[in-house]
Amino acid sequence: AARAAMILPQIYTLDERIAVYNRRYEVVKADMNKIPHLTVPDQLDQVSPVYDSVQFNIRGISEQQLDAFVAGCAARGVPVEVFGAKTNARYFRNWKYTEKSQQQFDSLPKTEHIIQWAGDLRLPLMFEEEDFKTMTTAVAEAMADATREE
């Protein structure tokens, strides 16, 4: 009963929160697509999203530069996750099933390549509009630092 009492009022604001998430996502997506080496793919028309995070592809940089980019984002207070990172629970190689089931992952080289270069950035509902500009600026600075020629 206590859970229902807490959840029920939230249901009434669901559409409003979805609209806020999706409006903010479009702003972040436009900013992220201006950053070299990052691309936020378009969503399929058949999908009705709730954008509480933005997934993006990372192209044209080395693994060392990718590590530097992620570290640079973290240092700026913007945690970016890479789906294919050894520390990411969503990376299928981190799923500990039976030894036989692990072998199936060796037959997924295209999938593995895609997720090793796919990033994720959370878009917290409680943030203010200007916080998202600060986030994308930090991401742009981290990428510029990571790819700067010494």
CORHUMO-V360526 format. One line per field, one symbol per residue. ss: DSSP state (~ for helix, > for strand, _ for the rest). Layout:
ss = ???
This chain:
ss = _~~~~~~~~~~~_~~~~~~~~~~~~~~~~~~~_____>>_____________>>>>>>____~~~~~~~~~~~~~____>>>_________~~~____~~~~~~~~~_~~~~~~~~_>>>>>______~~~~~~~~~~~~~~~~~~~___
